[in-house]
Amino acid sequence: MKVGNSSGGDYYLQTADELKMAINAVLWDEEQGCWFDYNHEKHERNIQFYPSNIIPLWAGAQESPDTITRILSYLDSTGALNYPGGTPSSLRPSGECQPRQS
């Protein structure tokens, strides 16, 4: 692409918008208020906490300011933010780290 090629730029903007729409269509769970991995074999979302659940924020995939509020509520409800030393890589019990007691 040449510098100043506005039609090329328009193509990439449209492609980015389509990607954001696809992320939300496949990964967003309205009930939970967060994005989740998708299991192609089972044709369903994997409703488990992983820090990667919020990666679509970096792609700008949130559809409204309310999305961020919902994600923060989701993170709070999981308890994932209550671990000493930072957020765990998952909430599957391993015995390695326990959440702080309130």
C-alpha positions as CSV (number, residue, x, y, z in Angstrom):
1,M,0.0,0.0,0.0
2,K,1.2,3.5,-0.7
3,V,1.1,6.3,1.8
4,G,-2.1,8.3,1.4
5,N,-4.0,5.4,-0.2
6,S,-7.3,6.1,1.5
7,S,-9.1,3.2,-0.2
8,G,-6.5,0.8,1.3
9,G,-7.1,2.4,4.7
10,D,-10.8,2.1,4.4
11,Y,-10.3,-1.6,3.6
12,Y,-8.4,-2.2,6.9
13,L,-10.9,-0.1,8.9
14,Q,-13.7,-2.2,7.5
15,T,-11.8,-5.4,8.2
16,A,-11.1,-4.3,11.8
17,D,-14.8,-3.6,12.3
18,E,-15.8,-7.0,10.9
19,L,-13.3,-8.7,13.3
20,K,-14.8,-6.8,16.3
21,M,-18.3,-7.9,15.3
22,A,-17.1,-11.5,14.9
23,I,-15.4,-11.4,18.3
24,N,-18.6,-10.3,20.0
25,A,-20.8,-12.7,18.0
26,V,-18.8,-15.7,18.9
27,L,-17.1,-15.0,22.2
28,W,-19.3,-12.5,24.1
29,D,-21.6,-14.1,26.7
30,E,-24.5,-11.7,27.5
31,E,-25.5,-13.5,30.7
32,Q,-21.9,-13.5,32.2
33,G,-21.0,-10.1,30.8
34,C,-17.6,-11.2,29.4
35,W,-15.9,-12.8,26.5
36,F,-15.0,-16.5,26.7
37,D,-13.0,-19.0,24.7
38,Y,-15.0,-21.0,22.2
39,N,-14.8,-24.8,21.9
40,H,-15.1,-25.6,18.2
41,E,-15.7,-29.3,18.8
42,K,-18.6,-28.8,21.3
43,H,-19.8,-25.6,19.6
44,E,-20.1,-23.7,22.9
45,R,-18.2,-21.1,25.0
46,N,-15.9,-22.3,27.7
47,I,-17.4,-20.4,30.7
48,Q,-14.2,-20.5,32.8
49,F,-12.2,-17.6,34.1
50,Y,-8.9,-16.9,32.4
51,P,-7.2,-13.5,32.2
52,S,-7.4,-13.8,28.4
53,N,-11.2,-13.3,28.7
54,I,-10.6,-9.6,28.6
55,I,-8.1,-9.5,25.7
56,P,-10.9,-8.2,23.3
57,L,-10.7,-4.9,25.2
58,W,-7.2,-4.3,23.6
59,A,-8.8,-4.9,20.2
60,G,-11.4,-2.3,21.0
61,A,-14.2,-4.9,20.7
62,Q,-16.4,-3.4,23.5
63,E,-19.6,-2.2,22.0
64,S,-20.5,0.4,24.7
65,P,-19.1,1.9,27.9
66,D,-21.4,-0.4,29.7
67,T,-19.4,-3.3,28.5
68,I,-16.4,-2.3,30.6
69,T,-18.6,-2.0,33.7
70,R,-20.0,-5.4,33.1
71,I,-16.5,-6.9,32.7
72,L,-15.4,-5.3,35.9
73,S,-18.5,-6.8,37.6
74,Y,-17.7,-10.2,36.2
75,L,-14.1,-10.0,37.4
76,D,-15.3,-9.0,40.9
77,S,-17.8,-11.8,41.0
78,T,-15.2,-14.5,40.1
79,G,-12.9,-13.5,43.0
80,A,-10.0,-13.5,40.6
81,L,-8.8,-10.1,41.8
82,N,-8.5,-11.3,45.4
83,Y,-5.3,-13.4,45.1
84,P,-2.1,-12.3,46.8
85,G,0.6,-11.6,44.2
86,G,-1.9,-10.9,41.3
87,T,-4.5,-12.5,39.1
88,P,-4.2,-16.3,38.7
89,S,-3.9,-17.8,35.3
90,S,-7.1,-19.7,35.9
91,L,-9.5,-20.5,38.8
92,R,-9.2,-24.3,38.5
93,P,-8.1,-25.6,41.9
94,S,-4.4,-26.5,42.0
95,G,-3.6,-25.9,45.6
96,E,-0.8,-23.5,44.7
97,C,-2.5,-20.3,45.8
98,Q,-5.6,-19.4,47.8
99,P,-7.6,-16.1,47.6
100,R,-7.3,-13.6,50.5
101,Q,-10.0,-13.9,53.1
102,S,-12.1,-10.8,53.4
